[in-house]
């Protein structure tokens, strides 16, 4: 069953307000979960006596699990709906945090930490896709840009969690108790917020495909595709709409859509810039710029603070300049900030660079998700494709940077994302608004 193709009903103002608050809470909780374990990476490293390569291998456990989960997230969301997917994902994330904390500070076992990161990765990936689908539905219902604010809520969650993480590191709070508190907060808030989700109640009217010919379907990016229509008895009569495609075929068509794939590559560069900061800034400040673990957590907090500022300012900026200009600005700014952080001769300039880097990385994900979700019928499938590509960089990139750090040092390994940021700059025109003409809404509603 496709949980997103339900009867359309206009929400009341109260329902819309609750819906928006609930989605904001879900994004903020995701940020809390992410920054909780990132801010304590130095403590986890010290407690397990790991090298940068060892940290990279641990992160790879989460990466593999996340990639498996996000690759199936389109089908999962279409089958279960964003509400249930988000709730289950948040429960898995809470359990993963507690397991990581137990392995780091009680069992002192890299294997237990790795197991916790696997559970964390499996829950996070599908949760993020479901949140983006829910957010895109909210954005369409409001008929204005809202995605930057939603991702800004994620950033606020990371700021709050990074601040708590810095305090926890300064007072030497055991990682287990820190992660237990955060895990309970994350799971409880998301399960409660799910009561006010409305994507499955306020979905756009069901769309159906209307082939120009009886045996082909004209896809705007790939041209005519053969359609298996079965026996003559099962084919639709002339003049009647074809049945809506099933979930698997919607996802398959999304992976064949050229614009969707290139938007994924566009998001990939900016996602890697954000992911590299999340996983390596605290360690880079500690090992590369000679700062304390607490200062490393503060540096990451500075990065996400300016990323939050960029996201909350993003709505008005997008309304004035449009997606293309904004995406080019973000790519260029991220290049400047990242390069300045790597080559900074003094620590204070590295903190300034983190602010610039955070502003540049602020709008890549939200604008990419909005661009992928332009067509409500394909939103879940296309968002899952862009999420898979973008989160693939966000998740796979940092562990690979850890392997580079073994040979070139943590700071110089951060130069790798610059190439992809340049690619993102030139792909920015693809983020412009596009109306999909290959589908038409049902006329009878």
C-alpha positions in Angstrom: 0.0 0.0 0.0 1.2 3.5 -0.8 0.7 5.5 2.4 1.2 8.8 0.6 -1.6 8.5 -1.9 -4.5 9.2 0.3 -7.5 11.4 0.1 -6.7 15.1 0.2 -8.2 17.2 3.0 -7.3 20.8 3.8 -5.9 21.1 7.3 -7.2 23.7 9.8 -4.9 26.5 11.0 -4.5 24.8 14.3 -3.6 21.5 12.6 -1.1 23.3 10.4 0.5 24.9 13.4 0.8 21.6 15.3 2.1 19.9 12.2 4.8 22.5 11.7 5.8 22.3 15.4 5.9 18.5 15.2 8.1 18.4 12.1 10.4 21.1 13.6 10.7 18.9 16.8 11.6 15.9 14.7 14.4 17.7 12.9 15.7 19.2 16.1 15.8 15.7 17.7 17.8 14.4 14.8 20.3 17.2 15.3 20.5 16.4 19.0 21.2 12.7 18.2 23.9 13.5 15.7 25.8 16.1 17.7 25.6 14.0 20.9 28.0 11.3 19.6 30.0 13.7 17.4 30.8 16.0 20.3 32.2 13.1 22.4 34.3 11.5 19.6 37.5 12.7 21.4 36.4 11.0 24.6 35.5 7.9 22.7 38.8 7.9 21.0 40.7 8.3 24.3 38.7 5.8 26.1 39.3 3.1 23.5 42.9 4.3 22.6 42.1 4.6 18.9 44.1 6.1 16.1 42.5 8.3 13.4 42.3 5.2 11.2 40.6 3.3 14.0 38.0 6.1 14.4 37.5 5.9 10.6 36.8 2.2 10.8 34.3 2.7 13.6 32.5 5.4 11.6 32.5 3.0 8.6 30.3 0.6 10.6 27.7 3.3 10.9 28.2 4.3 7.3 27.6 0.9 5.9 24.4 0.5 8.0 23.2 3.9 7.0 23.8 3.3 3.4 21.9 0.1 3.4 19.0 1.7 5.3 18.9 4.8 3.1 19.1 2.8 -0.1 15.8 1.1 0.9 14.3 4.3 2.5 12.2 5.2 -0.5 10.4 1.9 -0.4 10.2 2.0 3.4 8.6 5.4 3.5 6.2 4.6 0.6 5.2 1.4 2.4 5.1 2.4 6.0 4.5 6.2 5.7 6.8 8.9 7.1 5.1 8.9 10.5 5.8 5.3 11.4 9.2 5.3 9.7 10.2 8.4 11.8 9.1 6.9 15.0 10.8 3.5 14.5 14.0 5.3 13.3 14.1 7.5 16.4 13.7 4.5 18.7 16.6 2.8 17.0 18.7 5.9 17.3 18.0 6.1 21.0 19.0 2.5 21.5 22.1 3.0 19.4 23.2 6.0 21.5 22.8 4.0 24.7 24.8 1.1 23.2 27.6 3.3 22.0 27.8 5.0 25.5 27.9 1.6 27.2 30.6 0.3 24.9 32.7 3.5 25.3 32.7 4.1 29.0 31.6 0.8 30.7 32.6 -2.1 28.5 35.5 -0.2 26.9 34.9 -2.4 23.8 35.3 -1.2 20.2 33.0 -4.0 19.1 30.1 -2.9 21.4 30.6 0.7 20.1 30.6 -0.6 16.5 27.4 -2.5 17.2 25.8 0.6 18.6 26.9 2.7 15.6 25.3 0.1 13.3 21.9 0.4 15.0 22.4 4.2 15.0 23.1 4.2 11.3 20.1 2.0 10.4 17.7 4.2 12.4 19.1 7.6 11.3 19.1 7.1 7.5 15.4 6.1 7.1 14.4 8.6 9.7 16.1 11.4 7.8 14.4 10.5 4.5 11.0 10.2 6.2 11.6 13.6 7.8 12.4 15.2 4.4 9.3 13.7 2.9 7.2 15.0 5.7 8.9 18.4 5.5 8.3 18.6 1.7 4.6 17.8 2.3 4.4 20.6 4.9 6.2 23.0 2.5 3.7 22.3 -0.3 0.8 22.7 2.1 2.1 26.0 3.3 2.9 27.0 -0.3 6.1 28.8 0.7 9.7 28.0 1.5 10.0 26.2 4.8 12.7 23.5 4.3 15.6 25.8 5.4 13.8 26.4 8.7 13.3 22.7 9.2 17.0 22.0 8.6 17.6 25.1 10.8 15.8 23.2 13.6 18.2 20.3 13.0 21.1 22.8 13.4 19.6 24.2 16.5 19.5 20.7 17.9 23.1 20.2 17.0 24.0 23.6 18.7 22.2 22.6 21.9 23.7 19.1 21.9 27.2 20.4 21.1 26.9 22.8 24.0 25.8 20.1 26.3 28.6 17.9 24.9 31.2 20.6 25.6 30.0 20.9 29.2 29.9 17.1 29.6 33.5 16.9 28.3 34.6 19.7 30.6 33.2 18.1 33.7 34.3 14.6 32.5 30.7 13.2 32.5 30.8 9.5 31.5 29.9 9.0 27.9 27.2 6.4 28.9 25.2 8.8 31.1 25.5 11.5 28.5 24.2 9.3 25.7 21.5 7.8 27.9 20.0 11.2 28.7 20.2 12.2 25.0 18.7 9.0 23.8 15.7 9.3 26.0 15.1 12.9 25.0 15.4 12.0 21.3 13.1 9.0 21.3 10.4 10.5 23.5 10.2 13.8 21.6 9.9 12.2 18.2 7.4 9.5 19.2 5.2 12.3 20.7 5.6 14.6 17.7 4.4 11.9 15.4 0.8 12.4 16.7 0.6 15.6 14.7 2.2 14.5 11.4 -0.1 15.1 8.4 1.7 14.1 5.2 -0.4 10.9 4.9 -3.6 12.9 5.6 -2.8 16.0 3.5 -1.1 14.3 0.6 -1.6 15.8 -2.9 -4.3 14.2 -5.0 -3.3 11.0 -6.5 -1.6 11.4 -9.9 -1.7 8.9 -12.7 0.5 8.4 -15.7 -1.1 9.0 -19.1 1.1 7.5 -21.8 1.1 9.1 -25.2 1.1 5.6 -26.8 -0.3 2.3 -25.7 3.1 0.7 -25.3 5.5 3.5 -24.2 5.9 6.0 -21.4 7.6 9.3 -22.2 9.9 10.1 -19.4 11.4 13.7 -19.7 14.9 12.5 -18.9 15.3 9.1 -20.6 12.8 9.3 -23.5 10.3 6.5 -24.3 10.4 3.6 -22.0 8.6 0.3 -22.8 5.7 -0.5 -20.5 4.6 -4.1 -19.7 0.9 -3.9 -19.8 0.0 -7.6 -19.5 -2.8 -9.2 -21.3 -5.4 -7.2 -23.4 -7.9 -7.9 -20.7 -5.8 -6.1 -18.1 -4.9 -3.0 -20.2 -6.8 0.2 -19.5 -9.5 1.1 -22.0 -8.7 4.0 -24.4 -9.4 7.4 -22.8 -9.2 6.0 -19.3 -6.3 6.9 -16.9 -3.6 4.3 -16.3 -3.4 2.9 -12.8 -0.9 4.6 -10.5 2.5 3.0 -10.5 3.5 0.8 -7.6 6.1 1.9 -5.1 9.0 -0.2 -6.6 8.4 1.3 -10.0 8.2 4.9 -8.7 11.6 4.4 -7.0 13.1 2.7 -10.2 11.9 5.7 -12.3 13.4 8.1 -9.9 16.8 6.4 -10.2 16.5 6.9 -14.0 15.7 10.5 -13.9 18.7 12.5 -15.0 17.8 15.7 -13.1 17.2 13.8 -9.9 20.6 12.1 -10.1 22.4 15.4 -10.9 20.7 17.1 -8.0 22.1 14.3 -5.9 25.6 15.0 -7.1 25.0 18.7 -6.4 24.0 17.9 -2.8 26.9 15.4 -2.5 29.6 18.1 -2.4 27.8 20.2 0.1 26.8 17.2 2.2 30.4 16.0 2.3 31.5 19.5 3.5 28.9 19.3 6.3 29.6 15.7 7.2 33.4 16.3 7.3 32.8 19.1 9.7 30.5 17.0 11.9 32.9 14.1 12.3 36.4 15.8 12.1 36.2 19.4 13.3 36.6 18.6 17.0 39.5 16.2 16.3 41.1 18.6 13.8 41.1 21.4 16.3 42.5 19.2 19.0 45.2 17.4 16.9 45.8 19.9 14.0 45.5 23.2 15.8 46.6 22.2 19.3 43.3 22.9 21.1 41.7 21.0 24.0 38.9 18.5 23.6 36.5 21.0 25.1 37.7 23.7 22.6 37.1 21.1 19.9 33.5 20.7 20.9 33.1 24.5 21.1 34.5 24.8 17.6 32.0 22.3 16.3 29.3 24.3 18.1 30.5 27.5 16.3 30.2 25.7 13.0 26.7 24.6 13.5 25.7 27.9 15.0 26.5 29.7 11.8 25.0 26.9 9.8 21.8 27.5 11.8 22.0 31.2 11.1 22.3 30.5 7.4 19.4 28.2 7.4 17.0 30.5 9.2 18.0 33.4 7.0 17.7 31.0 4.0 13.9 31.4 3.5 14.1 35.1 2.8 17.3 34.7 0.8 15.7 32.0 -1.4 12.6 34.1 -1.9 14.7 37.0 -3.1 17.4 35.4 -5.1 16.2 31.9 -6.0 17.7 28.5 -5.6 20.4 28.8 -8.3 22.1 31.9 -7.0 21.9 30.6 -3.4 23.4 27.2 -4.2 26.3 28.9 -6.1 26.9 31.2 -3.1 26.9 28.3 -0.7 29.4 26.3 -2.7 31.8 29.2 -3.1 31.5 30.2 0.6 32.1 26.6 1.7 35.3 26.4 -0.4 36.7 29.6 1.2 35.8 28.5 4.7 37.2 25.0 4.4 40.5 26.1 2.8 40.9 28.8 5.4 40.4 26.3 8.2 43.0 23.9 6.8 45.7 26.5 6.2 45.0 28.8 9.2 48.3 29.8 10.8 46.7 30.7 14.2 43.9 29.0 16.1 41.6 32.1 16.3 41.5 32.3 12.5 40.5 28.6 12.3 37.5 29.5 14.4 36.6 32.3 12.0 37.0 29.9 9.2 34.5 27.5 10.9 31.9 30.3 10.8 32.4 30.9 7.1 32.4 27.1 6.4 29.1 26.8 8.4 27.4 29.5 6.4 28.5 27.9 3.1 27.2 24.4 4.1 23.9 25.7 5.5 21.5 25.4 2.6 22.8 22.5 0.5 20.6 19.8 2.0 17.4 21.8 2.4 17.5 23.3 -1.1 18.4 19.9 -2.6 15.5 18.2 -0.9 13.1 20.9 -2.1 14.3 20.6 -5.6 13.9 16.8 -5.5 10.4 17.2 -4.1 9.0 19.6 -6.7 6.5 17.0 -8.0 4.5 15.7 -5.0 3.8 12.3 -6.7 7.5 11.6 -7.1 8.6 13.3 -3.9 9.2 10.3 -1.7 11.0 8.4 -4.5 13.1 11.3 -5.7 13.9 12.5 -2.2 15.1 9.0 -1.3 17.4 9.0 -4.4 18.9 12.4 -3.5 19.1 11.4 0.1 20.9 8.2 -0.8 23.5 10.1 -2.8 23.8 13.1 -0.4 23.9 11.0 2.8 26.2 8.6 1.1 28.7 11.5 0.9 27.7 12.7 4.4 28.3 9.3 5.9 30.9 7.6 3.7 33.1 10.6 3.2 34.2 11.2 6.8 35.4 7.6 7.4 37.3 7.8 4.1 38.8 11.1 5.3 40.0 9.2 8.4 41.9 6.8 6.2 43.4 9.8 4.3 44.3 11.3 7.7 46.5 8.3 8.5 48.8 9.4 5.6 48.4 13.1 5.2 47.1 14.3 8.6 43.6 15.3 9.7 43.8 18.9 8.4 45.1 18.1 4.9 42.6 15.3 4.5 39.9 17.9 4.7 41.0 19.3 1.3 39.4 16.4 -0.5 35.8 17.8 -0.3 37.0 21.0 -2.2 36.8 19.2 -5.6 33.2 18.1 -5.1 32.3 21.6 -3.9 33.5 23.0 -7.2 31.3 20.4 -9.0 28.4 21.5 -6.9 29.0 25.1 -8.0 28.6 24.2 -11.7 25.6 22.0 -11.1 23.7 24.8 -9.2 21.3 25.6 -12.2 19.7 22.2 -11.8 18.2 23.3 -8.5 15.8 25.7 -10.2 12.1 25.1 -10.0 10.8 22.5 -12.5 7.2 21.4 -13.1 7.0 17.7 -14.1 4.8 17.5 -17.2 4.9 13.8 -17.5 2.1 13.3 -15.0 -1.3 14.9 -14.6 -3.6 15.0 -11.6 -6.8 13.1 -11.4 -9.6 15.4 -12.5 -12.2 13.6 -10.5 -11.8 14.6 -6.8 
